[in-house]
Amino acid sequence: MEEKRRAKRMDIDVTVKLSQIRNTKNLAGLKTEEFGVELTNVSETGIAFRSSEELKLNTFYDIHMEIWGKKRFDTVIEIVRMENNGDEMTMYGCRFIGLKPADRLDIQIHELLEERDGK
């Protein structure tokens, strides 16, 4: 299958916090205002995560990520893809909305370091 992603994904295993953006209409049914999700990969353009929450496509969330030991990112994501094969957890693909240029650069640098180290 041909790879269609614009940015390389880096596998990661960390839990991060999402919180709903209050002016989004399609958020009924969330159990809490802030909830944890299992981040599975990250790129300069977005993330993928697993969650038991039922999130809708084209909805927006604040995300607070601390990854690679100390780097903190605070941004907004949009749900652009979802996949569930009858599992308890659904896989979501998201794109960053308004990621700071310095944070995008940090992700690119981490990607280059992983490539250099053969990961």
N, C-alpha and C positions, 0 to 999 in steps of 0.2 A: 504494500500500500504506500502510495506517495505521501511524504510528509508535507503538510500544508501550513504548518505553523511558521510564523515570521521570526520567532525568537526561540533559541535553544532552551529546553527545560532542564532544570537541575533538580534531582530527587532530594527530598528533605523530609524529615520525620519530626514534626514539632506540633504542639497544640497552640493555637492562637485564638484570640477573642474577636468576635464580630458583634456589632450592635446595629439594630435597625435604625434607618434614617426615618425620622418621624413623618416627613411629608410624602412618603411613598404609600400609595393606596393598598397595594396587594400584600400586606404583611399580617393579615388576620390569621390566627392560629399558632403564632410563635409562643413557646412556653415561657420565655423570659425575654427581657429587653436586651440582655447581653448573654451570649452563649459561646462555648468553646467548639472549635472544629479541628479536625486532624489535617494539617497541611501536608500535602504529598509531593508537590513540586512548585518551583518558582522560576520565573523568567523576568526579563526586563519589562515585559508587557502584561504579565498577569500571574495568577496562581491557580492551582487546583487543590481541592480539599474534599474530605469526606465528612458527612454530618448525618445525624439521625433526624435533624429538623427538616421539615418540608418547606423549601424555599422556592420561590417562583422565578422563572426566567425574566430578565429585564428589570429586576429589582436591585436596589443599591443598599450597601452596608458600609459602615465605618469598620475598618479593620486596624487592630493594634497588634503588630507582629514584633517579636524579639527573636531574631534568628542568628545563626552562626555565632552563638555564644554571647554577643553583646549588642549587635546592630539592631536598632529599633526603627521600625517604619510605621507611620500613622498615615493612612490614606483612605480613599473610598474605592470600593470594587463594585462592578456590575456583574450579575450572574448572566453568562452568555451561553452556557451549555450545561446539561445535566444528564446523568446516566444511572439507571438503577436496573439491575438484573434480578429483581426479587429479593435483594439483600436488605438488611435492616438499615444499612448506611447507603446514602446516595453520593455519587461522585459529582462534584460541581466544578465547572471551568469558569474562571472569572477574568475580567480585564481590569487593569488599574485605571482609575479616573483621577487625574491630577497628581500622580506620583511626582515628587520633587525631583528635579534633574540630578541633584546630589545623590539621592537614594537610588535612582536608575543607574548612575555611574557605579555606585557600590555593588549593585547586582552584577553589572558587566565585569567589574574587576574580579569579583568572586568567581564568575564563570571562567575567566581567563586563568585564574589560579588553579581551578579544578582541571581545566584542559592541560595545563602545564604539568600537573601532578598525575595525570592519567586517570582521573576518576570518571 
